[in-house]
């Protein structure tokens, strides 16, 4: 005998008031000094990865160039911003627009274990990778085997 899972179709209602609550929560999840980490307008999606040696930020910016993007460190905050303008020729108008243009800004509070002098960035194929090296004293020593005498 074979068991087959059965999931009856349930007509789902579209939530009307819940989505804005979730959007607000996730947009304000990471704050710096009580302020949201991005300004209204464009939102550059980001992945934050950690390893024993560094933190790595990966921002998705398809269609942008290095010249459109600025990085700076102010006190203990890394600020990534950019501006890209798109102008249309005389008599043109968008019938559909899915590519983002305009300004964005993302701010990240730097952890104490980041060596601010060892921050590097690379922009390739529409992805900005920012590597934040950890201080030597913050790195976890590699595991080692101890011989039993």
Secondary structure, 3 states (H helix, E strand, C coil): CCCCCCCCCCCCCCCCCHHHHHHHHHHCCCEECCEECECCCCCCCEEEEECCCEEEEEEECCCCCHHHEEEEEECCEEEEEEEECCCCCCCCCCCCCCCCCEEEEEEEECCCCEEEEEEEEEEECCEEEEEEEECHHHCCCCCCCCCCC
